[in-house]
Amino acid sequence: MRVWIQLCLRNLMRNTRRTVLTACIVVVGTLFITLADGWMTGVFGGIMDRFTAASGHIRLVTEEFHARRSLHPLYENIPDADALVAVLGAISGVVSVEPRIRSGVIITVGEDIGDDFVMLHGATDRWYREQLDVEALLYDGNWLARDQGDVVLGRRIARQVGAGVGDDVLLLGQTQDGAMSPLRVTVTGIIGGDAMMEMQAYVSLEDMRWLTDMEDAALEILVYARSRRRQDVAFVYTQIRDRQAQELEGLAIIPWYEDETFAGMMSIMEGMRGFIAALMILVTALAIFNTMTVSVMERTGEIGVMRAMGMTRFGVMCMTLFEAAIIGVLGGFVGTGLGSIGAAYLQIHGVTLSADLVDKMGAGMPVQTTLYGELNLRIVLNAFFLGVVMAIVGVLIPAYRAGLVAPVIAMRNRR
């Protein structure tokens, strides 16, 4: 074994320029994977955080509403929601429980009825401040100052209808029975910095209940665990399901990881991560294949001598693979180190998007103005492991060819 390792090290040192070049290929591959994985994990994680903050870790709606959710029927609401909030708040692991009502309304500035549509949210002040962190997104003015008569608009919708802080606007919606229902409010603030929130409007829960004629009712009840981590949410979800046959009969209980929107996002993220990893392995392996093929060809006579002295084909293949593994370890170590520096920078400082770019994003994506990366042990170890895999995959064919060298080669070359 000792002699075998010495042979591997000697072969690597024989042509240091080629060895360094091969290692640099691995460095570039692992550096790119570390940066790409850290960036995607941070950006998608941020989007998931915003989604779960806005939609709850666990969402409770009536089964009828869940079946017709695309129509958003106001009449399929949860009556006496306040009492249910108290019941859910007593469950172990629950941090907060928030009732919410959402409904589409026509927003108008002035006397003439316009045709600008906006999704209007009605929730408690605690939900707005703790889950949406609205004060950090204030672009102009202040947050809701009163329980009644105030509205905060997203920047894009405010620009669309020509409304500013201090303007009176008319919100024309409907009650749960389908009757037209107007609500005149004053714009107290405008928020920006989130593509989805910029196209929505926000009022107090009391105003929303008045507009929809839902006294003590709610369309949704959002439950929040200690974190959005699956184990924390699953713990709370299990306890809520245990009570479903009692206080929660007739309600659909939906944890965030079973929501179709989240499942789709996670599939996209895993698909992109797998594609980038496969692409980098392919490109890097091809480059390593070229350099290691030349190395094996130059040592054909020497390999023949080792075969004549008793080294098996498997031993020759393992020796070549071990050389590649050493290069992969060295290149992976340097590449993940450099990549971690870049990923750490993205995690701390992020990348700030222009307001125009945020405006062009879809209203269904909660993308904030500044996007941050993420650096953790999983990302580093994954990139390091893939660096070793790159080197080994790239040398598989050269190693197989080296194992096919016959002892007669040594005699032919007079070694």
Secondary structure, DSSP 4 states (H G I P E B T S, - for coil): -HHHHHHHHHHHHHTHHHHHHHHHHHHHHHHHHHHHHHHHHHHHHHHHHHHHHHH-SEEEEEHHHHHTTTT--TTS-BTTHHHHHHHHHTSTT--EEEEEEEEEEEEEESSS---EEEEEEEE-HHHHHHTS-GGGGEEEE-S--SSSSEEEEEHHHHHHHT--TT-EEEEEEE-TTS-EEEEEEEEEEEE-SBTTGGGEEEEEHHHHHHHHT-TT-BSEEEEE-SSS-HHHHHHHHHHHHHTTTTTTTTEEEEEGGGSHHHHHHHHHHHHHHHHHHHHHHHHHHHHHHHHHHHHHHHTHHHHHHHHHTT--HHHHHHHHHHHHHHHHHHHHHHHHHHHHHHHHHHHHT-EEPPHHHHHHS-TTS--BSEE-----HHHHHHHHHHHHHHHHHHHHHHHHHHHT--THHHHHTT-
